[in-house]
Amino acid sequence: MLSFDSWRACRLVVDTGLHAMGWTRDQAIAYMVANTSLAENNIANEVDRYISRPGQALAYKLGQREFWRLRGLAETELGGDFDIKAFHDAVLSQGAVDMGTLEAMVEAHIAEVRGE
């Protein structure tokens, strides 16, 4: 888990380095080699994706944080009635959605579990 969190954090640094700080591809690769446990060939593929899709790493991280926030909301609101499998079914039922729609889906799930 820590290795993956480190990887996600490095994505943010590399995306910013490439698009705001003027890093070269080689500088971005070197940074990820020094700060993650990924293989260099995987890193090169990652860096190429960030070069062609500015903000992709930031969008991924924001989505992750929002997912965790909404899961925490559901856990708090439902207490002992929270079921991780039902939560996952609810958030995955419509496929890829924007964050506002995802929040509405979680709120609907909470209401449904409460019988509202």
Backbone torsions as a table, in degrees:
resi	resn	phi	psi	omega
1	MET	NA	-44.0	-180.0
2	LEU	-65.3	-37.0	177.7
3	SER	-61.5	-43.3	179.7
4	PHE	-69.4	-36.5	176.5
5	ASP	-65.1	-38.9	176.4
6	SER	-62.3	-42.4	178.4
7	TRP	-60.7	-45.9	179.9
8	ARG	-63.3	-39.7	178.6
9	ALA	-65.0	-41.5	178.5
10	CYS	-63.7	-34.0	177.2
11	ARG	-57.6	-42.7	-179.7
12	LEU	-64.9	-41.8	179.4
13	VAL	-64.7	-45.1	-177.7
14	VAL	-66.4	-44.6	179.0
15	ASP	-58.5	-46.3	178.2
16	THR	-65.9	-43.1	179.3
17	GLY	-58.8	-44.6	-178.8
18	LEU	-67.1	-44.7	-168.6
19	HIS	-99.7	-16.5	179.2
20	ALA	-117.6	-26.1	-175.1
21	MET	-107.6	-3.2	177.1
22	GLY	75.4	23.7	178.3
23	TRP	-62.5	150.6	171.8
24	THR	-85.8	167.9	176.2
25	ARG	-58.1	-43.8	-178.9
26	ASP	-63.8	-37.9	177.8
27	GLN	-64.7	-41.7	179.6
28	ALA	-64.2	-43.1	178.2
29	ILE	-63.1	-45.4	-179.4
30	ALA	-60.2	-40.6	179.3
31	TYR	-62.1	-45.3	-178.9
32	MET	-70.0	-34.4	176.6
33	VAL	-62.3	-41.3	-178.0
34	ALA	-74.1	-21.7	-170.8
35	ASN	-123.1	7.7	175.2
36	THR	-136.1	172.2	176.8
37	SER	-103.3	15.5	179.0
38	LEU	-74.2	153.0	174.4
39	ALA	-72.5	148.2	-175.3
40	GLU	-60.2	-35.9	178.5
41	ASN	-64.9	-36.2	176.2
42	ASN	-68.6	-38.4	178.9
43	ILE	-63.0	-44.3	179.9
44	ALA	-58.9	-41.6	177.6
45	ASN	-63.6	-41.6	178.1
46	GLU	-61.7	-49.6	-177.7
47	VAL	-60.8	-41.5	178.1
48	ASP	-60.6	-37.0	178.1
49	ARG	-66.7	-41.2	-179.9
50	TYR	-68.0	-34.0	177.8
51	ILE	-62.1	-43.2	-174.8
52	SER	-86.3	-13.4	-177.1
53	ARG	-133.5	75.2	-179.9
54	PRO	-55.3	136.1	178.4
55	GLY	84.4	-3.9	-177.9
56	GLN	-61.1	-43.8	-178.8
57	ALA	-65.1	-40.3	178.3
58	LEU	-64.2	-44.6	179.1
59	ALA	-60.8	-41.5	179.0
60	TYR	-61.0	-46.7	-177.9
61	LYS	-67.3	-40.8	177.3
62	LEU	-62.1	-40.9	177.0
63	GLY	-62.0	-41.7	178.5
64	GLN	-62.3	-46.6	-179.3
65	ARG	-62.5	-40.1	179.2
66	GLU	-66.7	-40.5	177.5
67	PHE	-59.4	-47.2	179.4
68	TRP	-63.3	-38.4	178.3
69	ARG	-62.2	-46.0	-179.0
70	LEU	-67.9	-35.7	175.6
71	ARG	-64.2	-43.3	177.3
72	GLY	-61.0	-40.2	177.1
73	LEU	-60.2	-48.4	-179.9
74	ALA	-62.6	-41.8	178.9
75	GLU	-62.3	-43.3	-179.2
76	THR	-67.2	-46.8	-176.8
77	GLU	-68.2	-34.9	-174.7
78	LEU	-96.8	-18.0	179.2
79	GLY	53.5	-126.6	-178.3
80	GLY	-66.7	-14.0	177.4
81	ASP	-86.4	-3.7	178.4
82	PHE	-68.4	131.1	178.4
83	ASP	-129.0	115.5	-175.2
84	ILE	-60.5	-37.5	179.3
85	LYS	-66.0	-42.9	178.7
86	ALA	-66.3	-37.8	177.3
87	PHE	-61.9	-47.2	178.8
88	HIS	-62.2	-41.2	176.3
89	ASP	-58.6	-42.8	-178.3
90	ALA	-65.2	-45.5	-175.7
91	VAL	-78.1	-20.0	179.5
92	LEU	-98.0	-7.3	-171.6
93	SER	-62.7	-28.9	-177.3
94	GLN	-105.0	6.9	-178.6
95	GLY	74.8	-151.1	-177.9
96	ALA	-73.4	123.9	179.5
97	VAL	-135.7	163.1	176.4
98	ASP	-74.9	166.8	-173.9
99	MET	-65.5	-34.1	177.3
100	GLY	-64.0	-42.4	177.5
101	THR	-66.0	-40.4	178.2
102	LEU	-60.0	-43.9	179.0
103	GLU	-61.2	-43.8	178.4
104	ALA	-61.9	-37.9	178.8
105	MET	-65.1	-41.2	179.0
106	VAL	-67.0	-42.3	177.9
107	GLU	-61.5	-40.0	177.1
108	ALA	-64.8	-39.3	177.8
109	HIS	-62.5	-45.3	179.2
110	ILE	-59.9	-46.4	179.6
111	ALA	-61.4	-40.9	-179.6
112	GLU	-64.3	-44.7	-179.7
113	VAL	-63.6	-35.9	178.3
114	ARG	-74.5	-13.0	-178.1
115	GLY	81.1	24.5	-178.4
116	GLU	-89.2	NA	NA
